[in-house]
Amino acid sequence: QVQLAESGGGLVQPGDSLRLSCAASGNIFSIIVLAWYRQAPEKQRELVASVVSGGGITYADSVKGRFTISRHGTENAMSLQMNNLKPNDSAVYYCNMRAVVWTGTQHRARDYWGQGTQVTVSS
């Protein structure tokens, strides 16, 4: 069974930094995309940053220049370095992975989500 485990959230002040980590475990054949999403209260979940298997990286306009997504080599893990945090960055952050997995009869692409980690930026 494939699982995603997140860590690193917390309460910080504006201008501070946080690093979120996500590690995938289970029978993963190959990873297609790793991404971070976030969801603030009463708002839709939004893409924060993503990295595809070929190395291409995408950021939401609101975090460009402040956040950095990194995939850890050949490990099924990634991190999100968040600098100069702002109150509007407060949200539950979710790790997302689209990967090819063995279902028992064939390889199929599947989407997986972490449990979410709270990031609160407040003075």
C-alpha positions in Angstrom: 0.0 0.0 0.0 1.4 3.4 -1.0 1.5 6.1 1.6 2.7 9.6 1.9 4.0 11.0 5.2 4.4 14.7 5.7 6.2 16.7 8.4 7.5 20.2 9.2 4.4 22.4 9.7 4.0 24.7 12.6 3.3 28.2 13.8 5.8 31.0 12.7 5.9 34.7 12.5 5.8 36.7 9.2 9.2 36.7 7.5 10.2 33.3 9.1 11.0 30.1 7.2 9.7 26.6 7.3 10.7 23.4 5.6 8.0 20.8 4.8 9.0 17.2 3.9 7.2 14.4 2.3 8.2 10.7 2.0 6.5 8.1 -0.1 6.5 4.4 0.8 5.1 1.3 -0.8 5.3 -0.5 -4.1 6.0 2.4 -6.4 7.2 1.6 -9.9 7.9 5.2 -11.0 6.9 8.7 -9.9 5.3 11.0 -12.5 4.7 14.1 -10.5 5.4 15.3 -6.9 3.5 18.4 -5.8 2.5 20.5 -2.8 -1.0 21.8 -2.5 -2.6 24.0 0.2 -6.0 24.7 1.4 -7.0 27.7 3.6 -10.3 27.8 5.5 -13.3 28.3 3.1 -11.0 28.3 0.1 -10.4 25.8 -2.7 -7.3 23.6 -2.6 -4.6 25.2 -4.8 -1.4 24.0 -6.3 1.7 25.5 -4.6 4.5 23.8 -6.5 5.2 20.7 -8.5 8.1 18.8 -10.0 7.8 16.3 -12.8 9.9 13.3 -13.4 11.9 15.1 -16.1 12.8 17.8 -13.6 10.4 20.6 -14.7 9.2 22.7 -11.8 6.1 24.9 -11.5 5.2 27.4 -8.8 2.1 29.4 -8.1 2.6 33.1 -8.7 2.0 33.9 -5.1 5.0 31.9 -3.9 7.6 32.4 -6.7 10.9 33.6 -5.3 10.0 32.5 -1.8 9.3 28.8 -2.0 11.6 26.1 -3.4 10.5 22.5 -4.2 13.1 19.8 -4.2 13.0 16.2 -5.0 15.6 14.2 -3.1 17.6 12.4 -5.8 16.4 8.9 -6.5 14.5 8.8 -3.2 10.8 8.9 -3.2 10.9 12.1 -1.2 10.7 15.8 -1.6 10.7 19.0 0.4 9.3 22.5 0.2 11.5 25.3 1.6 9.3 28.2 2.4 11.0 31.6 3.1 9.7 35.0 3.9 6.3 33.5 5.0 3.3 35.7 5.0 0.0 35.4 6.8 -1.7 34.5 3.5 0.5 31.4 3.3 -1.4 30.0 6.3 -3.2 26.8 5.3 -3.1 23.1 5.5 -0.4 21.9 3.1 -0.8 18.5 1.4 1.8 16.4 -0.3 0.6 14.9 -3.6 2.1 12.2 -5.8 1.0 10.8 -9.1 2.9 7.5 -9.6 2.8 4.3 -11.6 2.1 1.4 -9.2 1.6 -2.3 -9.5 -2.0 -3.1 -8.8 -1.5 -6.8 -8.6 -2.4 -7.4 -12.2 -1.0 -4.4 -14.1 0.9 -1.1 -13.8 -1.5 1.8 -13.4 -1.1 5.5 -12.7 -2.6 6.6 -9.4 -2.9 9.8 -7.3 -2.0 9.8 -3.6 -2.4 12.4 -0.9 -0.7 13.0 2.4 -2.7 13.7 5.6 -1.8 17.4 5.5 0.3 19.6 7.8 -0.8 22.9 9.2 1.2 26.0 8.5 0.2 29.1 10.4 1.9 32.5 9.9 0.9 35.0 12.5 2.4 37.7 14.6 
